[in-house]
Amino acid sequence: MKQRKVPLRKCVACQEMMPKKELIRIVKTPEDEVLIDLTGKKSGRGAYLCGKVSCFKLAQKNKSLDRALKHHVKPEIYEQLAEDFISVEDEFLAVKGSSGDE
């Protein structure tokens, strides 16, 4: 049986190539709001981050999210994303762990 191609994406912080399902997508919607997209299907420009808080902090420090989204991300949005990222991290790791058993 033919193997399915696994889409790869690069973490904007650590520059590591990983399967798309192992990364968290940050999206800038057409309404110019920046938010976390766990489904990976929301419309807008996306950037991918590892599921680690250290990568999120590195992306914030280097402004790599700003470059990837081609949009200035305001400090209050970073604060909101940090809160969302920490709350989503456990859920993301649980989903990642369950999908790896297939």
KEFI-855827 format. One record per residue: x, y, z of N, C-alpha, C in turn; residue in three letters. Coordinates in steps of 0.02 Angstrom, whole numbers, plus 32768, in hexadecimal, padded with zeros to 4 digits. Layout:
XYZXYZXYZala;...
This chain:
802A7FC58000800080008000802C803F8000met;801880707FDB803E80AD7FD4803B80D78014lys;807580F0802B8077811A8066805B815F8056gln;8034817A8085801981BD807C804F81F1808Carg;805082268067807F825C8071806A828480AFlys;8099828E80DD808B82B4811A80A182FC810Eval;8072832D811380868373810880B2838C8140pro;80E983AD812E811883C8815F811284148161leu;811B8430819C811D847881A58157848981D2arg;816D84C881D081A684DE81F8818E85098232lys;81A884FB826D819A852582A881BD8568829Ccys;8198859F82A481B485E1829681E885F582CBval;81E885D48305821885E68339825985BE8334ala;8254857B833682918552833682A6853B82F1cys;827E854982BD828D85388278829184ED826Bgln;827184C582958273847C828D823784658263glu;8245843B823182108420820781F083E5822Cmet;81AD83E78230818783B38252814783A5822Cmet;8129836B823880E7835E821A80B583938231pro;808983A78204805983DC8210802F83D0824Flys;801D8391825C7FF3838182958017838982D8lys;8059838E82D7807F83958315808C83DE8326glu;8073840D82FE807E84548309803C84778318leu;804184AF833A800684D88349800585128318ile;7FCB851D82F87FC5855282C67FAB859282E7arg;7FCE85C882D97FB8860B82EC7FA0862C82ACile;7F64864882AC7F478662826E7F3586AC8276val;7F4186D282407F298717823B7EED8715820Clys;7EB2871F82277E76871A82007E6E875781D2thr;7E42875281A07E36878C81757E1E87CA819Bpro;7E0387C081D87DED87F982027E268815822Cglu;7E6487FF821E7EA1881682407EA48803828Aasp;7E8487CD829E7E8E87B582E27EBD877982E1glu;7EE8877483137F19873F83177F04870F834Eval;7EFE86CF833D7EE8869E836E7F048659835Fleu;7EFB862B838F7F1385E683887EDE85BD8364ile;7EF4859783337EC7856D830B7EDB85248313asp;7EBA850183417ECA84BB834C7EB2848E8313leu;7E7D84A482F07E62847B82BA7E8E847E827Cthr;7EB184B682737EDC84BF82387EB584CF81FAgly;7E7684E282017E4B84ED81C77E2F853481C2lys;7E3C855F81F47E2185A381F17E4185C981B7lys;7E1A85F681997E35861B81617E628653817Aser;7E95866181537EC4869581647F0B867D815Dgly;7F3A86AA816C7F81869981677F97867681A6arg;7FB9863E819F7FCD861681D98017861481E3gly;802A86098222806F85FD8236806D85C38267ala;80A1859B826780A1855F829180D6856482C7tyr;80C4854B830380F18548833C80F08503835Aleu;812A84EE8376812C84AF839B80FC84B583D7cys;80EC847E83F580BE847F842E80E18492846Fgly;811B84B3846B814184C484A7813B850F84B6lys;8135851F84F681318565850A8172858984FAval;81AA856584FE81EB858584EF81ED859E84A7ser;81CF8578847881CD858E843381A185CC842Bcys;816985CE8450813E8608844D816386468466phe;8187863E849E81AC867784BA81E3868E8489lys;8204865F84698238866F84388219869583FDleu;81DF867F83E681BD86A083AE81AA86E783C2ala;819586F0840081838733841881C18760841Bgln;81F7874584358235876B843C8251878083F8lys;8252875183C9826F875E8387823F877F8356asn;82018787836A81CC87A2833E81C3877782FFlys;81D08737830581C9870B82CB817F870182B8ser;8151870782E9810A870382D880F6873F82ADleu;8110877A82BC810187B68295811587AB824Casp;815187908242816A878581FE8142874F81DBarg;8133871981FD810F86E281DD80C886F581CBala;80A8871D81F58062873281E8805F877181BDleu;8098879081B0809B87CF818A806B880381A8lys;806D880781EA80408833820F806088428252his;805C888182698077889182AB8049887482E1his;8066884A830B8040882C8342804C8857837Fval;80168874839A801B88A283D2802C887C8413lys;804C889E84438060887D84828024885E84A7pro;7FEB887F84A67FB1886484C97F98882384A7glu;7FA2881E84667F8F87E184437FBF87A98456ile;800087BA845D803187888475801F876F84BAtyr;8008879D84E67FF48788852A7FB987598527glu;7F87876A84FD7F4C874084F67F6086FC84D8gln;7F8B86FD84A57FA386BF84877FC9869484BAleu;7FF086B484E58016869085187FE7866B8547ala;7FB2868C855C7F80866C85877F5E86338562glu;7F4A864085237F29860C84FB7F5985D284EEasp;7F9885E284E17FCA85AF84D07FD3857F850Bphe;7FD8859B85477FE2857185827FA48546858Eile;7F68856285857F2B853B85907F228507855Aser;7F388515851D7F3084E884E57F6684B284E4val;7F9F84C085037FD8849384FF7FC7844D8517glu;7FA4844785507F918405856B7F6383E1853Basp;7F31840585217F0283E784F17F2683D184B2glu;7F5483FA84997F7A83EA845D7FA583AC8468phe;7FC783A984A17FF2836F84AF7FC9832F84B6leu;7F8C833484D27F6182FA84D87F4B82E18493ala;7F38830F84677F2482FC84237F5F82E083FDval;7F9A82FE84057FD682E683E47FE882A083FBlys;7FE08292843B7FEF825084567FBF821B843Dgly;7F7F822C84377F4E81FB84207F5481EE83D5ser;7F68821F83AD7F6F821483657FAE81EC8355ser;7FDE81EB8380801C81C683758013817B837Cgly;7FDB816583997FCE811D83A47FB580FA8367asp;7FA4811E83327F85810082F87FB480D282D3glu;
